[in-house]
Amino acid sequence: MAVFFDYKKGLAVQISSRSIDGLIPYARNARTHSESQIAQIAASIEEFGMVGAIVVRDGVIAKGHGTLAAIRILYGAGKRLYPPPGRSRGAEPFPNGEAPVLDASGWTESQFRAFVIADNQLALLAGWNEELLRLEVTELRDDGFDVDLLGFKPVDLAHLLDHPGVGLTDEDDAPEPPEEPVSVAGDVWICGSHRVMCGDSLRAENVSALMGGYLADLIITDPPYNVAYVGKTDKRMTIQNDAMQAGEFSRFLLTAHQTMFAAAKGGAGIYVFHADTEGLAFRGALLDAGFKLAQCCVWVKQSLVLGRQDYHWQHEPVLYGWKPTGKHRWYADRSQSTVWSFDRPARNDLHPTMKPVAVVEYPIQNSSRDGDLVLDTFGGSGTTLIACEKCGRRARLLELDPVYCDVIVARWQAYTGLSATHETIGTSFEEIAAARRLD
């Protein structure tokens, strides 16, 4: 595999495939590469293929020290090296243990040493058009591309990506449930980069339709507690599937967890809010569906809830684990605790078990990255959607009750000032509401 370029009269430059064992790092190379950067280079090579060559003079590297280190990682992991467009497009790999090398043996010693410095320093003189960069990175994220491959630090990505952070309404506000819902089973509402579906979370085809061919990076959900909760408004709102016999409820939870398991990536985290009175059923369903149960966190509220038992409840447990078919992901520091102290919403009577956005946003930040897909198959009043909107994740919510599905969509519209659209019809929520009321 060789290509020749005459870039100066009487001097030929050759690109060929060579064994990496014969490449010698320049002993006085002043450019440094961290382990994390080398890992990013390796991930980039896997995604895009080898788009450039390692430059050498008499076998000594002038350009590509970090690339060589990344290639060694890839070969050490039993992977192959591909030219563009990469493995996914059917390109033929380089011979095992080899890489493309550009031979610049025509350089003088001074040219070689100067190029080693200039190649790195000249790139530092470039800048970014921040507006265009933000537009490109945001659109790549929304298309599902792994923006970590772009090489930015997480803090810089957070600065670049276009998530509003502060909404037009209080984050914990939810609109009144409608008398007659607009949503019907099967509707999928597009809310910016999020998707909300009206449907049964026990049906695998519904979860598949919601995910649109992608797998979740994180699951955070709040299934029915099987305690027959009733809302505090005049409408006395209830939760479907919240008053079953023990065996029926266990089967319900198992099926729900199995559909979530099938919709998640290997290593995806899972957080399940639940009632202590049904703790055994929830733990059994999570484990039997295939998830690893790692810990149980506790949400501590600012005040107790009056009940009929000896001790009044002032906490809710949250099961935490992950899908063990891949390495689990943790993005927070090592100072986080299993005790979560967050105040209940000032007004939580619209949905019987409404959570504050903060208690959902906290685990989302710990176990996902900007742009990740977060699945909640019991959407409720839409708290997970608002949390994802705030911190730049892409929510995928499924809600069985059409009334609460409308609440979710209306809550997001009020918070963002944007309009949701129907996935298949293509018109806005308000337009479809008007048309269905006429029917």
N, C-alpha and C positions, 0 to 999 in steps of 0.2 A: 504494500500500500504506500505509494509515494507520489508526491506532486512537486514540481519544480517551479520556482519563480525567479526570474532574473530581475532583481530590484536595483542593481547597479552594474554597470558594464563590467564584464569579466568576473562577476561573482554570482554564484548560484546558491539558493537556499532550498533545502530539502526538508519536507515533512514526511516522516515515516513512522511506522509502528515499531517501538523498541521495548525491550524488557526493562521494567522499572528498576531492576536490580543493578543495572549498569549506569544509573543516573546518580551523579554526585552532588550533594548540596554544596553551595558556595560557603566556605568556612567563615567569610566576613560579611555574610548577608545580615544587614542591620534590621530588616523587617521581621517583626515578631507575629506569631499566630497563636491565639488561645485555643484551648481544646474545644470550646464551644463554637468558635469560628470554623475550625476544621470540620466539625460535625455538620455545620451549615453548608460548607462547600461540598461535602459528601452528599448531602441531601439534594443540593442543586444539581450535581452531576447525575444523580439517579433520575431526577425529574426531566432535565433538559438534554442529557447526553453530554459528551465532551465537545463543547463548542469551540474550544481553543486548544492549542498545543503547548506543551512544556518546551521552553526555549533553552537550548544548551550551547555551550562553546567547548568543544573538545570534551564532551561528556559532563561538564560542570554546569549546573543549573543557573541560568540568568533570570528566568521568569517561571514561576510555578512551584515554589517551595511548599506553599499551603496546599496546592492542588495535588502534589505528589503525596503529601501526608494523608489527604482525603482518599486518594486512590488506594493507598495501602490499607486503610480502614475497610473500604469496600471489598477489596480482594480478600482481606483477612476474614470477612464475614461470609465468604463464599459467593459473593455477587460478581457479576460480569460488568464490563465497561463497554458502553455503546456510544457511537457517534450520534449526532442529531439525526432524526428527531427522537431518538431514545428507544428503549425497549418496547414501550407500549405501542409504537408504530411499526414494529416489525423490523427494525434495523439490525444488521448483522453485527455481533459484538467484535471487539478487538480480541486477538488471541489472548488467552488467559495469561495474566501477569504482564501484559504489555499496555502501552499508552502511546498516544500520538506525540511525537517529538519534532520540533523545528530545529534544524541544525544551522547555527549561525557561526560556524567556525571561521568565516571570513573576517570577523571582527578582530580588531587589535585588542590587546590586553586592556588598554585604557577605555576603549569603547565598551567592552564587556562590563567593566566595573562601573562605568558611568550609567549604563543602561539599567543595571540592577537597582540603582537609586532612582533614576528618572522614571522608570516604569511605575514605581510606587508613588512618587511624589507628584507627578503630573496629574494623576487621578484625583489627588486631594484638592487640586485647584478648582475642580468643577463644583457647581452648586445645583440646587434644585429649584424648579418653579413649584412652590408649595401648593398652589391651587390645582395645577395639573396633576401633581403627584398624589394629592389627596383624592382627586377624582379617580385616577387609575387604580389606586390601592383599594378604595372603597368598592369600586365596581368588581374588582377581582375577588374581594372577600364575599360580596353578595352573590357572585357566580359559583361560590363554593371552592375557590382556589385556596390552597394553604398559603396564606400570606407570610408565614414564618420563613418560607423559602426565599423571600426577598432580601433577607439579610439585615433587617432592622432590629434593634433592641425592642423588647416588649413595651417599654415606656415610650419609645418613639412611635411605635405602631399605634399605641393608644392615643397619642397626640394627633397622629395623622388621620385616623379613621373617623368618619363622620357619624358619631352618635351624640345626640343632643344632651344627654345627662340630666337636664332640667326641663320638665314638661310644662305645659300650659295650665295644668290642673295639679292639685295635690296628688302625689303618687299613689296614695291610699284611697283616693276617692273612686267610687264606682257608681254608675248611674242606676236609677231605679229600674227594676225588672219590668219589661213591657207586659201589658195586659194580653196582647196577642203577638207572639214572636214572628219575626220575619224569617229567620233561619228554618230550614227543614233538613231532615236527615240527608246526608250526602253533599251538602253545600261546603265548599272550601273558599274561605275568604282570604285574600291576599292583603296583608297589612304591612306595607313597606317590604322589608326583608323577611317578614314572619308569615306563617300560614296557620289558619285556624279552621278546623273542620268540625262540623256537626255530625256526630256519629258515635257508635258503640265501640268503646276501646277494647272490648273482648273479641272483636272481629279482626283477624289479622289483615284482611284486605283493606279495612279502613285505615289502620296504622300505616300500611304500605302506601296507600293513596296520599295520606298526609305527608309522608316523608319524601314522596316524589323521586324515588330511586336512590336517595342518600341514606346514610346511617347516622344515628345520633352520637355526638361526642359526650353527652351528659344527659342523664335522666333525673328530673326532680319533680316529684308528684305528691299529691295529697288525696289518696283515694277515700271513698266513704268509710267512716269509722264503725259502721254498724251499731250506732247508738241512737238512731232515730232523732237526729238533731232537727230543730225547727227554728227558723229565723224569727227575729224579733219585730219585724215590720207588721203592718196590718195585714199584709198578704200571707204571712206565716209561711214563708218559703221553706221548702224541704229539699233534701238531696235524694236523688234516685238511688236505689240499691243500698239504702242505709238502714234497713230493718229486716235482716234475713235470719233464718235458723243457722246454727253454728256450722253444720256441714255444708250448707249451701253457700255461706259466706266464704268458707275456706276454698271451695272450688272456684268461686268468683275471683278471689284474690290470686289464686294460682294461675288462672287463665290470663288475667290482667298482666301479671308479671312475665308470663311466657311471651306474650305479644311484645312487651317492652324489650325483653331479652333479644328477640329476633330482630328488633329494629335498631340495635345499638352496635357500635364498633367494639372490637375486642379492647378491653381496658377501660371502656367508658364507665364513669362513675355513676352511682345511683344514690339518691336521697329520697326516703319515703317517710313523710309525716304520717303519724298514726296515733291511735288511742292506746294507752297502756292496758285498758281492759281487754283489748284484742291483740295484745302483743305477741302471743304465741302464734296466732293465725298469720300475722304479718311476717314474722320471722320465718315461719315454715314456708310460706309462699315464695319469699325472696330466695331462700336456699333451694327449694325444690325446683324453681324455675332455672337454676343454674348460676345465679349470682353468688359472689363471695360476700359474706357479711363480715365487715371489718370492725365496725364500732357502732355504738348507739350514742348519738348526741342528744342533748336536751335543750329545748327552747324554754327558757324561764321568762315568764311574763311579769309585768310590773304589779299585777294584782291578781288575787285568786278569783275563781269562778265558783259561785255558790252551787252546791249540789246536795245530793241526798246521802252521800257517804260520810264516814267519820272524818276523813281529811278532805278538805276542799282542794280541787285541782288548781295548780298554778304553773303547770309545765306541760309540754307535749314532747314525746320522744321522737327522734328522727333516725331511722336506720340508715347507715352509711356503708356502702360497699362498692363493688365494681364487677364488670363482666370479666371473668378470669381467663379469657382466651387471648389476652394481650396484657402488656404492662400497664398498670393503672397510672393515671396522670394526676399530679399535684403541682399547683402553680403558686401556692402561698409559701410564706416562710415557716419556720418550725415553732412559732410561738402560739399557734392556734389551739383553742381549747374545745373540749366536748360540751362545754356549757355555753349556750348562746343566750345572752340577755338582750332582748329586744322588746320594746313596748308593743302591746296590741294596738291596732288602728284605733284612732279616736272614735271612729264610727265603723263598726263591724257587723251591723245588723242586716245588711243587704244579702249577704251570703252566710249561712249558718256557721261555717268554719273559716271565714275570711282571714288570711294571713297579712301581716304588714309586708310591704315590698322588701324592706331591709332584711328580714329573716330568710327570704328566698334569694336575694341578691348575694348575700354572704357566701353560701356554699357554691353558687354559680361562679363567683370570682375565684374561689379556691380551687375549683376542679375543672375549669375550662379556660380557653383563650378567646381573645377577641375574634369574632366571626364564627365561632363554633356553633353547631346545631344543638339546641337544648330541647328535649322532648318532655312534654307533660300530657299524659293521656287522660287526666282528670282536671280539665282546665278551670272549672269553678268560676270564679269571678274575674279571672285573667291576671292574677298577681304575677305569675311566672312571665307572662308576656310583657308586662310593664318593667319587670326586673331586667329582662333581656334587652328591651328597648333602651334602658338606662345605661347598661354596661356593654353594649355593642355585640351582643350575641344574637343568633337567629332562632327565634322560638318556633316550635311546632306543637300546637295545642289541639287536643281532641276533647270535645265536650258532648256528652250524650243529650243533655237537656237543651232544646232550642231556645228556651228563655235565657239561660245562662250564656249560651253561645252569642246571643244578641248583646248581653251585658258586656262580654269580653270585647266584641268589636266596637261597641259604642264607647267603652272605656278607653280603648287605644286611640280612637278618633279624637276624643276630647283631650287626651293627654298630648297628642302630637299635632293636632290641627290638620291632619291628613285624612284622606278618604280611603276606606277599604273597598276593594273591588272583588267581584265574583270571578273565580278562576275560569270557569267555562263560559259564562255569559259575557264577562268583560265589562259590565257596567257597575256603577257604584252601589254601595249598600243602600243609600237613600233612594236611588232610582228603582232598585229592586223592591225595596219596602213599599214604595208608592204603587208599583205595578201589582204586587201581590195583594195589597189591600183592595185594589180595584176588583181583583178576581174574587 
